[in-house]
Amino acid sequence: MFKTNSIICYALLLDAAFMVPVAYAAAARPASVDQAAAEQRIQMTESSSFSYAPIWKASGGYSTALILKNTGTQEATATVTLYSRDGRQIGGMKVLVSPHETARRSVSSGLVDSAAAVDGALSVQWSGSLQGVSGQIQVTDPSGSTIAYPVHGGYRFDSENTLWAPWWLPDAGSDGSITLFNTSAQSVVVQPSTTANGVEKAQAPISLAPHSSEELSLRTLLANVGSKDVSAGSITFHYTGVAHALQSSLVLSNLHTGFALMSNFNAGHRQQTQQQTSWQFPYVATALDKGVSHGNAGPITAYALISNATGQQIIPQITAYAVSKGKVNQALLPLSALGPRETRLVNLSQLAPYLTAESGRMALTVNHAGQPGDLGISIFSITSVDQVIAEAQGLIQPAFGASMSYWDVSSGHSLLQQIRSATGNSESTTATLYYQSQGKTDSYTLPMTLTVGEDQAKKIDLAQMIYTGALDGDGKRLPSGVKSGFVVLSPVNTISYTTSPICPTGCTSQSASVAQSKQPVVFARDDGAEPLCSSPPPPLCFTQLKYHSILLKEAVHTFWYIQNPGGIQYIIDGGPSCAGDCGYLAAWWTAGVPPFYSRSPTVSDTTSNGTWWGNPQPTNAACAGAVGIFEYGYYWEQTKYYYEGATGPNSNSFAHAAGEEGYLDPTPPPGAVGWNYPVIE
């Protein structure tokens, strides 16, 4: 099932011990995977390592740029090899990238024969120092729109030769462009499968020769298994050969509206574990950047596309953070359980009444049971005309029991954070900033040691500490444009592990392992200061099944009158799409219900009609039912059922099913014909 989630919880005080320790262990690979060959092919050393991009295009009005970046302190050399779709080597180039330099090259300049191929994939062999190297492919279409693809060494937790990604097609004109690239020197077989409405269906297998690539249409794959009209789900690729051999990308787009979204791939696992996984998304846009023109884009809304790849339910916990008046606030968005293989779109604007993001940005953490890859997450901000303004990039939180807080200094004001010893003794710690810059996540460790005495607390002002221009232990500087993110306290001399779900260069069996250590210093709230946030009362809702007689008939019409968690009242009802008993069974929802509401010449619904079932007084417990009823009407397929007033499907069939969607068990009033006719969305 695909639906949005609207249940909202009141804001909570920031918890200094919020982080849950997580241990990541590399899962056992299937016996068919050649472990030794995989390690030999992509071992990460200080002398050489590989990264890949699954796509480039250089004809038909398309152009492709390769961006290579070195944030380290030593030079690195990138040897680029260009492959055609069928795996032939058709060009290449060598690029020397100096410390703290970004190099940009046109892919076309590396082709031996510019007419030899129009598109393909590429590999980058890095030599020299690998610290701080990264890459990106930017493909620009004839209209001037650009899609950026990361150049990376593989998916960190891909230990079982399975990759998958959630997808969302907002309208009939949207499609998904899938690219598969065999990075290895041996042939692989890819077994695709698509999941819609919780049901996974296998597709025809695909053979990929060494270094070959193939582009697929998501709509075509869905049509192959009779799922062409589904708007959301997931796609999975099982593959043979060495681990990390398959690189994949999925771009969801509509060329007519300008909608374009890259869905993140995840590592699939056969079995769930008892561990916990925590994600950080340091930057989520909630408003347009000042001074940046987006035409008639209008306001923007942040969404989370979440998907459960397992056979068991997962209950994600989304927590949002923002700074208001110099203080860090947080709000919890509880979600109902995500069913096996369910994909859901969550509207994050529901946090607005409980979390003021003065700077037009917030950050998120997403916690769930299971290992990285069990839950797929894509977070993006979109305009009213379906233009994706910003995509949030995520990090897996460090596995040691660290203490975390949010920071945002975009207002120019001081931001005081208080730390204290967790042991009762004098302790020292380092602080690492996690942030998003130029479309990717990164980190910067403050080049200083923070010390607190026993039974004492210490205030630190990040606004004064972070822009010193000094290099951290990895030779990186904090970019001047970075204004917000997470700050994590770590024990002194702890090894800094990259926690991105992808490896910048080659993945190894150690890539998914993170050491653990005890955290001696934690963030603390100053009990003598104002609370970090005030807790507004929980939302109040009601669900009332109303009814009235139908003119000239011995029957009644039922409909729902609800109040949602935001305090907005709706009438939700169904009926014939044309005047009289004709057409399809259609659904209507009207916000800000007036005293009298008429949707057709023969049927009039009003809030003063009799209430047969439901709670007359608003309660917090009724919010789940109100959300379920609204979502049922909102996502109703208007042309799925022909209307049959006498027997159903009719308005009473719709009202009954909407109540069940809200996990309610309403009884029908006398004369509610068609009540038990099954209509399922």
Phi, psi and omega in degrees: 000147178238123178202162175275170179232129187237003182288132183233144179248154180290161183293151181238156175289144180297127183266121182293337180249043187291323189292135177261125178299135180228133177249125179256128177235140179294123180287156181292136177278156175299155182298336183286346182275128180279093183301314183297318180295321180296314181294323180291324184287321189236026181298140181265117179230178177274008181244325184199141175198158186247148167221164192218158169228132187280356187206145162210151180223138185215035177205173179062029181090356177272150172220154183225132176245140176255122180252122179241131186232142179228106178264005181277186183258358180233153182288154178225150179246131178250118175260111187262132175241128180260133180242144172282174179301326182272008173095003179284142175280117188238012178164184179170180179196161176240130184233124174269122182247112182285164178304137178057036179238149172243124180252138180236128181226143173280131180297325181301330181292344180264356181284133176293318178228111186298342179263000186288329182203156181253340178198173182169212181225176181211161173235152176234118175262113180271137174227158187092211179285133179262358183289118175087010180270145179201167181211165180206143173253132177242112181258120182252128182271176183301335180279351182098356177285142184238135173247130180258129178246131177290144171262115187214173186264000181137176181266122193307320186257016180279079181257358183234021176056045178218126175236145179208159181210144172281158177219156178216126178245101189291341181207174184293337181274357180273149176216168176243128176260116183253132176238132177242134182227124175273105184281350189268173180265014177228155181292148176229157174244128182251129177252102179278156170210145178247144179239127177217138182054034176080003182248125180265132181233131182284147175250174179292139180294156182235128177262131179240120175290166179307130176063014179269164181219162180213142179250135183235155174260127178297319179301319180295317178298319179295320179296329180300331184243019175073029182240029190293336184264005180281141186262348181204155179171212180213163178228139186233144177231113169267139183219154177268177177095197184285156178299145179068012182289331184265127170250140184219156174215153179220113178249120177265129187203162170223111185296336183277326182264343184089002178295130177206124183217130175265118179274137184280136174275154182227160175276130179269150181226144181284329184232145174275154178245174181269002183283173175245146178238137179233128177253146170244135170237097190292338184220118174231120182285132176242353177207158179292141176297136179294136178087355179255122184272132175233030179065224179264046186293327183075194180291162179243155180230135178268138179231155170238119174265111184241147184213140180257116182269358187262174177269007178234158180288149177234139177247096180286150174239114180258124177239130181252148182229141175205161179253130177225125179055041176078009180235148180273123176247157175218154178219143182257131176250092181287142180242144171292161185303137176272116184292167178306125177060027177271142174243137185218143175257123182251123178277111184280353178292346176296345178283344189305317181293346187245355185213112179269116178256086186299328186271004182076024179209158172212178176230158182229148161241144177233117182246140178202158174284144180114181183260163179303129183110339177293324179245124176268137184222125169232123182242130185209160178243132190227148179273176180291345178252026173067026173269123177281115183275319184210140173248129180276134178258140187250159176232146169277128183294146179306147188280342178287160185286068185277163175252137190231149173214166178259149176222146178207112182247020183294336180284346182086357179274162176292148176231101183275130174241137182252131178239156179212163177286137178266355185249347186088355178251169174292127186224160178234154181209165170242156181242128178245130178265129175249130188210171175243132180214132178053043173081007177217158180272152179205178181219157178214122179265124180303127184282058180201158177254131179259127183238135175234143180280171179292139180056031179231158174239153184225134177265136177237143180251100184297328182300330180269344188261337195268338185253051180274343184081000182283151176279145174272187184296339178265006179079019182256149171252151175283121179303142184295334181279354181280123184238353185204167178157199176255150173238129184240130176274135182227150175300146179301140178071014173290135178295133180276117179255136172290133185242018174291147178291350174245153178269126179303319172237198191306135174278146174232178179293342179273350185297332183263011181250134179229132182289159177241148174203160183280138181266115184276342183233137182228161172286144182221150176269137178284107184296341180273353182261177177294149177302151179295332174202151174268149184259105177293161181295154179296154181294150180242136184223165169216158176225116182234122174275112182254164183205160170201161180287157179259132184307127176067017179226152178267055182213167178239155176250130179249150178203170183251139171241116187230162167235126185274176182299340177274003180085006181270135181262145181224150159255126179243117181211166178236165179174182182292145182284350176226164182297127184098181181276075183210171177078207181261163171281107183256165180235146177229147171220132184234121181272154179059058191303127174282172179300329180229133183228125179235129180246353177202166181295339187250345183232128178235125178251137179218153181293344180272357175299160183296145176259120181268324187211146174128182183259118181289330181260136180297138175221160176291327182295337183279353186294323180299318179293320179297318179295316181298319180294315180298314182297326179297316178289322184295320183260015179297134176278110192291343182237030183271322185239134170285138184284132176227097188297325187282328186237339190099152009286133180214194184298326180288324175300317180296313182298319179297312182294323178297320177297320178294325177297331176272015180057036176253164181228066183286151174261151183273149172285159177303136178092004180277072182295147180081004184304318185265009175289125186285119171235119188238131176250000000 
